[in-house]
């Protein structure tokens, strides 16, 4: 069974940075696409960005230029580097992976941007 585990969330001041990690239980080469999503209280879950097996990335307009998705194949890990954080970035961030036969989600990690 495929599992994803996120980490790296926390409390950060506006303008600060955090790096989230999503560790997979098997090679991330086996996933067609991996994505980062977020859900703020009282709001629907929204896409933050994706990375394909070929390494192409795509981002929501709200995070372009501030967030970057990268990966370390040897560690089966995808990262979300978040810079210039704003209070409106506060949410639970989750990663998912499309492995062909289905989509698996991690449990999420809380990010709070506040002074």
The 8 nearest C-alpha neighbors of each residue, nearest first, counted from 0:
[[1, 2, 24, 25, 103, 3, 23, 98],
 [0, 2, 24, 103, 3, 25, 23, 98],
 [3, 1, 24, 23, 0, 4, 105, 103],
 [2, 4, 105, 23, 22, 21, 104, 24],
 [5, 3, 22, 105, 21, 106, 23, 2],
 [6, 4, 21, 20, 107, 108, 105, 22],
 [7, 5, 20, 19, 8, 108, 21, 4],
 [6, 8, 19, 18, 20, 9, 17, 5],
 [9, 7, 110, 109, 108, 6, 19, 17],
 [8, 10, 110, 111, 109, 11, 7, 108],
 [9, 11, 111, 112, 110, 12, 113, 8],
 [12, 10, 112, 15, 113, 111, 9, 13],
 [11, 13, 114, 113, 112, 15, 14, 10],
 [14, 12, 85, 84, 15, 112, 113, 86],
 [15, 13, 83, 84, 12, 85, 16, 82],
 [14, 16, 13, 84, 12, 83, 11, 82],
 [17, 15, 82, 81, 84, 83, 14, 18],
 [18, 16, 81, 80, 19, 82, 15, 7],
 [17, 19, 80, 79, 81, 7, 20, 78],
 [18, 20, 7, 79, 78, 6, 8, 80],
 [19, 21, 78, 6, 5, 77, 7, 22],
 [20, 22, 5, 77, 4, 76, 78, 3],
 [21, 23, 76, 4, 3, 75, 20, 5],
 [24, 22, 3, 25, 75, 2, 76, 21],
 [23, 25, 2, 1, 3, 22, 26, 75],
 [26, 24, 23, 27, 75, 1, 29, 2],
 [25, 27, 28, 75, 29, 23, 24, 72],
 [26, 28, 29, 75, 30, 25, 72, 23],
 [29, 27, 26, 30, 52, 72, 31, 75],
 [28, 30, 27, 26, 98, 31, 25, 52],
 [31, 29, 98, 27, 97, 32, 28, 96],
 [32, 30, 52, 97, 51, 98, 29, 99],
 [31, 33, 51, 97, 30, 50, 52, 96],
 [34, 32, 96, 50, 95, 49, 97, 51],
 [33, 35, 49, 95, 94, 48, 50, 96],
 [34, 36, 94, 47, 48, 93, 49, 46],
 [37, 35, 46, 47, 93, 45, 92, 94],
 [36, 38, 92, 91, 44, 45, 90, 93],
 [39, 37, 44, 90, 91, 43, 45, 42],
 [38, 40, 90, 42, 41, 91, 89, 37],
 [41, 39, 42, 38, 90, 43, 91, 89],
 [40, 42, 39, 43, 38, 44, 90, 91],
 [43, 41, 39, 40, 38, 44, 45, 90],
 [44, 42, 38, 45, 41, 39, 40, 37],
 [43, 45, 38, 37, 42, 36, 46, 39],
 [46, 44, 37, 36, 43, 38, 47, 42],
 [45, 47, 36, 48, 35, 37, 59, 44],
 [48, 46, 36, 59, 35, 58, 45, 37],
 [49, 47, 58, 57, 35, 34, 46, 59],
 [48, 50, 34, 57, 56, 33, 35, 58],
 [49, 51, 56, 55, 33, 32, 54, 34],
 [50, 52, 32, 54, 53, 55, 31, 33],
 [51, 53, 31, 54, 32, 28, 30, 50],
 [54, 52, 51, 55, 50, 31, 28, 32],
 [53, 55, 51, 52, 50, 56, 69, 70],
 [56, 54, 51, 50, 53, 57, 52, 49],
 [57, 55, 50, 49, 54, 51, 58, 68],
 [56, 58, 49, 48, 50, 55, 59, 47],
 [59, 57, 48, 63, 47, 60, 62, 49],
 [58, 60, 47, 61, 62, 48, 63, 46],
 [61, 59, 63, 62, 58, 47, 64, 57],
 [60, 62, 59, 63, 58, 47, 65, 64],
 [63, 61, 65, 60, 66, 59, 64, 58],
 [64, 62, 60, 65, 58, 61, 66, 59],
 [63, 65, 66, 62, 67, 82, 60, 61],
 [66, 64, 82, 62, 63, 81, 83, 67],
 [67, 65, 81, 80, 62, 82, 64, 63],
 [66, 68, 80, 79, 69, 81, 65, 64],
 [69, 67, 79, 78, 80, 66, 50, 56],
 [70, 68, 78, 77, 67, 79, 71, 50],
 [69, 71, 77, 76, 78, 72, 68, 75],
 [70, 72, 76, 74, 73, 75, 77, 69],
 [71, 73, 75, 74, 70, 76, 27, 26],
 [72, 74, 71, 75, 76, 26, 70, 27],
 [73, 75, 76, 72, 71, 22, 26, 70],
 [76, 74, 72, 26, 27, 23, 73, 22],
 [77, 75, 22, 74, 71, 21, 70, 23],
 [76, 78, 70, 21, 69, 20, 71, 22],
 [79, 77, 20, 69, 19, 68, 70, 21],
 [78, 80, 68, 19, 18, 67, 81, 20],
 [79, 81, 18, 67, 66, 17, 78, 68],
 [80, 82, 66, 17, 16, 18, 65, 79],
 [81, 83, 16, 65, 84, 66, 15, 80],
 [84, 82, 14, 15, 65, 16, 85, 81],
 [85, 83, 14, 13, 82, 15, 16, 88],
 [84, 86, 13, 87, 88, 112, 14, 83],
 [87, 85, 112, 88, 89, 113, 13, 84],
 [86, 88, 85, 89, 112, 90, 84, 39],
 [89, 87, 86, 85, 90, 84, 112, 111],
 [88, 90, 111, 87, 110, 112, 86, 39],
 [91, 89, 39, 38, 110, 37, 109, 92],
 [90, 92, 109, 38, 37, 108, 107, 110],
 [93, 91, 37, 107, 108, 36, 90, 109],
 [94, 92, 107, 36, 35, 105, 37, 108],
 [93, 95, 35, 34, 105, 104, 36, 21],
 [96, 94, 104, 34, 103, 33, 105, 35],
 [95, 97, 33, 103, 102, 32, 98, 30],
 [96, 98, 102, 32, 30, 31, 99, 101],
 [99, 97, 30, 100, 101, 31, 96, 102],
 [98, 100, 101, 97, 31, 30, 102, 29],
 [101, 99, 98, 102, 97, 103, 30, 31],
 [100, 102, 99, 98, 97, 103, 96, 1],
 [101, 103, 97, 96, 98, 95, 104, 100],
 [102, 104, 96, 95, 101, 97, 1, 105],
 [105, 103, 95, 94, 3, 106, 96, 102],
 [104, 106, 3, 4, 107, 94, 93, 95],
 [105, 107, 93, 4, 104, 5, 108, 3],
 [108, 106, 93, 92, 105, 5, 91, 109],
 [107, 109, 92, 8, 91, 6, 5, 93],
 [110, 108, 91, 8, 90, 9, 92, 111],
 [111, 109, 8, 9, 89, 90, 91, 10],
 [110, 112, 89, 10, 9, 113, 11, 109],
 [113, 111, 86, 11, 12, 89, 13, 10],
 [112, 114, 12, 86, 13, 111, 11, 10],
 [113, 12, 13, 112, 11, 86, 10, 111]]
